[in-house]
């Protein structure tokens, strides 16, 4: 069984793969917003699961970012900055694969900023636990 810190680092490595893909797709105008949203959602999900794993907070198999944030809050742990803004990414986890999302407006750069803030927050949580 992996140590909590090792598992957390593994989740962050997986999040980084999605972040890298998202960054590559953003400037390509021909790339679909749905694909960018998918990688953004996955990066946030894995960042949250990294912190949950670090603190050994059990979570079920889910793509619901709100549920993962609630688990952190209910355990008295820090939640990511702008946590209330993350719900808009939920539909990208599964729905976009079936072309069922109605996107009114998707701001690629705002999504990137939000993802990077969550990823930075997760890294800070893990780093501070190492120091503590």
N, C-alpha and C positions, 0 to 999 in steps of 0.2 A: 504494500500500500504506500502510495506517495505521501510524503510529508506535506502539510498544508502549504508551506512556502513554495515547495517545488511545483505543486499543482497550480498554485496561483501564477507562478512564472510561466507555466505551460499555457494557461488560458491567455495570458498577455501576449505570448508569442503567436497564438492563433489570431487574437485580435489584431495584431500588427500585420498579419497577412491580408486581412480584410481592409485595413487602413491603407496599406500600400496599393491594393487594387483600386480602392475608391479614389485615391489621389491620381492614379494613372487615367482613370475614366473621366474625371471631372472636366479637364480642358477639352476633351474630344466632344465636339458638338453633336456628332452622330451617335454617341453612346446614350442609352436610355436612362432617364431619370430613375426608373424603377430599379435598374441594376445598381446604380449608385446608392440608392436608398437601401437596397438589400445589404450591400457591404457596410454601409453606415450602421444599420440596425445590428448586424452580426458583430461588428466591432464593439459597439456599446454593450451588447449582451455578454460577450466574452469578458469584457472589462469588469462588468458587474459580477459575473461568476468567479472571476479571479479573486475579488475582494471577499465574496461570500466564502469561497474555499479557504482563503487565508484565515478567516475567523471561525472556520469550521461550522458555518451556518448551513444546515441542510436545505437544499432546494430541489424541487421536482424538475423533470425534464419539461422546460417551457421556453417559449420565445417572448413571453410577456414581460416587457421591461418594467412596467408598473409593479408587477408582482415581485420581481427581484429587488426593486428599490424598497418596497414595503417590508420585505424580509430584513433588509439592513436597518431600516428605521425602527422596526419592531424589536430589534436586538440591541438598540441603543447605539448603533454605529453610524458613522458619518455617511451621508448620501452625496452623490455627485453634484457639482454645481449645475444649476438649471435643470434639476431632476424633473421638475414639472413640465419641461418642454420636450421630454424624450418620448412621450406617448405617440407623437405623430409618426415615429419610426416603426411602431408595432405592425402596421399592415404590410410592410415590406418583407417581413420574416417569411411569410408563406403566400399571402394573397397575390403578390405581384407575379408569382410563377404561373398563375392561371389567368393573368391579364385581367384581373377584376378590380384594380385600383383606379379610381377616378382622381387623377391629380389635377388640382386646380392650379397650383403653383408650387414648384419645388425649387428652393434656393440651394443650389449645390454648395456654394461657399459657406452659407450659414450652417448647413448640415456638417460640413467638414470641420468647422470651428467647434461646433457642439461635440462632435465625436472626439476631437483632439483634447478638449477640456475634460471629458470623461476619462479618456485614456491617461491623461496626466494626473488626474485625481486618483485613479487606481494605482498608478505607479507610486504616488506619494503615500498612499495607505500601506502599500507593501514595504516601501523603504522605511517608513517610520516604525513599522512593526519590527523590522530587522534591527533598527537602532535601539528600540525599546526593550 
